[in-house]
Amino acid sequence: MDTREVKNELDVLACVCQNLRKASRLVTQSYDESMRPSGLRISQFTVMTTLDKMGKSTHAPLADFLGMDQTTLSRNVELLIRDGMVRAEAGETDRRQQVLRLTQKGEAALAVAMPLWEKAQGEALKVLQASKVPGFLKQLAQLGKMK
């Protein structure tokens, strides 16, 4: 049977996952381009701003907050450590645990990156229509509960 003859009840081009992944790739490319003068990618910026807000964190809570698996987070963190943006220290109660903190170099990089992010964010808000963003973010959070 020719697969072109098969009629699906659901249109796969309307796949929520496929469309979210495509949008995510395109939005990431846009933010990365905006952030280029800072030397940071949006993925690094996100990890660093989260660490900045938390003050310090171990891998597991940081990965949970970011919705990342620990392997992906570890790859990002290792690059930030290599570049001197983040430092890893032994935990106080469990020396095997890595406690992550921003360095002064990381804080300085965020200061350069923040206005670039604000510009990219402003452009995204225009496209999405700022008044609709809270509802959109709420819907994305609901999708995140699908596990």
C-alpha positions as CSV (number, residue, x, y, z in Angstrom):
1,M,0.0,0.0,0.0
2,D,1.3,3.4,-0.9
3,T,1.8,5.5,2.3
4,R,0.4,8.5,0.4
5,E,-2.9,6.8,0.3
6,V,-3.1,6.5,4.1
7,K,-5.4,9.0,5.6
8,N,-4.6,10.0,9.2
9,E,-7.3,11.2,11.5
10,L,-4.8,13.7,12.9
11,D,-2.8,16.0,10.8
12,V,0.9,15.3,11.7
13,L,1.8,18.8,10.5
14,A,-0.3,20.1,13.4
15,C,1.7,18.0,15.9
16,V,2.2,20.1,19.0
17,C,5.7,18.7,19.7
18,Q,6.9,19.2,16.2
19,N,5.7,22.8,16.1
20,L,7.1,23.6,19.5
21,R,10.5,22.1,18.6
22,K,10.6,24.1,15.4
23,A,9.6,27.3,17.1
24,S,12.1,26.6,19.9
25,R,14.9,26.2,17.4
26,L,14.0,29.4,15.5
27,V,13.6,31.4,18.7
28,T,16.9,30.1,20.1
29,Q,18.6,31.1,16.8
30,S,17.1,34.6,17.1
31,Y,18.2,35.0,20.8
32,D,21.7,33.6,20.1
33,E,22.1,36.1,17.2
34,S,21.0,39.0,19.5
35,M,23.3,37.8,22.3
36,R,26.4,37.2,20.0
37,P,28.2,40.4,21.1
38,S,28.2,39.2,24.7
39,G,29.9,35.9,23.8
40,L,27.1,33.9,25.4
41,R,24.5,31.7,23.9
42,I,21.0,31.9,25.2
43,S,21.4,28.4,26.8
44,Q,24.4,29.7,28.8
45,F,22.7,32.9,29.7
46,T,19.7,30.9,31.0
47,V,21.9,28.8,33.2
48,M,23.8,31.8,34.5
49,T,20.8,34.0,35.2
50,T,19.2,31.1,37.1
51,L,22.4,30.6,39.1
52,D,22.5,34.3,39.7
53,K,18.9,34.3,41.1
54,M,19.5,31.1,43.2
55,G,22.9,32.3,44.5
56,K,24.2,28.8,44.4
57,S,22.9,25.4,43.4
58,T,23.8,21.8,42.9
59,H,23.1,20.1,39.6
60,A,19.8,18.4,40.4
61,P,17.8,21.4,41.6
62,L,19.2,23.5,38.8
63,A,18.3,20.9,36.2
64,D,14.8,20.5,37.6
65,F,14.2,24.3,37.6
66,L,15.4,24.6,34.0
67,G,13.6,21.5,32.9
68,M,16.8,19.9,31.6
69,D,18.2,16.5,32.0
70,Q,21.4,16.4,34.1
71,T,23.6,15.4,31.2
72,T,22.6,18.4,29.1
73,L,23.0,20.7,32.1
74,S,26.4,19.2,32.9
75,R,27.6,19.9,29.3
76,N,26.5,23.5,29.6
77,V,28.0,23.9,33.1
78,E,31.4,22.4,32.1
79,L,31.7,24.9,29.3
80,L,30.9,27.8,31.7
81,I,33.5,26.4,34.2
82,R,36.1,26.1,31.4
83,D,35.4,29.7,30.4
84,G,35.7,30.9,34.1
85,M,32.0,32.0,34.3
86,V,31.0,29.4,36.9
87,R,32.9,27.7,39.6
88,A,32.2,24.3,41.2
89,E,33.0,23.8,44.9
90,A,32.6,20.7,47.0
91,G,29.4,20.7,49.1
92,E,29.6,21.5,52.8
93,T,27.8,18.3,54.0
94,D,28.6,16.0,51.0
95,R,32.1,16.7,49.6
96,R,31.2,14.7,46.5
97,Q,28.4,17.1,45.6
98,Q,29.3,20.1,43.3
99,V,27.9,23.4,44.4
100,L,27.8,25.8,41.5
101,R,28.2,29.6,41.7
102,L,28.8,32.4,39.3
103,T,32.3,33.9,39.3
104,Q,33.0,37.6,39.0
105,K,33.7,37.0,35.4
106,G,30.3,35.4,35.0
107,E,28.6,38.3,36.8
108,A,30.4,40.7,34.4
109,A,29.4,38.7,31.4
110,L,25.8,38.8,32.5
111,A,25.9,42.6,32.9
112,V,27.0,42.8,29.2
113,A,24.5,40.2,28.1
114,M,21.4,41.5,29.9
115,P,20.7,44.5,27.6
116,L,21.1,42.2,24.6
117,W,18.7,39.7,26.1
118,E,16.2,42.6,26.9
119,K,16.3,43.6,23.3
120,A,15.7,40.0,22.1
121,Q,12.9,39.6,24.7
122,G,11.3,42.8,23.6
123,E,11.2,41.6,20.0
124,A,9.7,38.3,21.0
125,L,7.0,40.1,23.1
126,K,6.1,42.2,20.1
127,V,5.6,39.1,17.9
128,L,3.6,37.3,20.6
129,Q,1.7,40.4,21.6
130,A,2.8,41.2,25.2
131,S,-0.7,41.1,26.6
132,K,-1.1,37.4,25.6
133,V,2.2,36.3,27.0
134,P,1.1,35.4,30.5
135,G,-1.6,33.1,29.1
136,F,0.9,31.6,26.7
137,L,3.4,30.9,29.4
138,K,0.7,29.3,31.5
139,Q,-0.2,27.0,28.6
140,L,3.5,26.1,28.1
141,A,3.7,25.2,31.9
142,Q,0.7,23.0,31.5
143,L,2.4,21.1,28.6
144,G,5.4,20.7,30.9
145,K,3.3,18.6,33.2
146,M,2.6,15.9,30.6
147,K,5.2,13.5,32.1
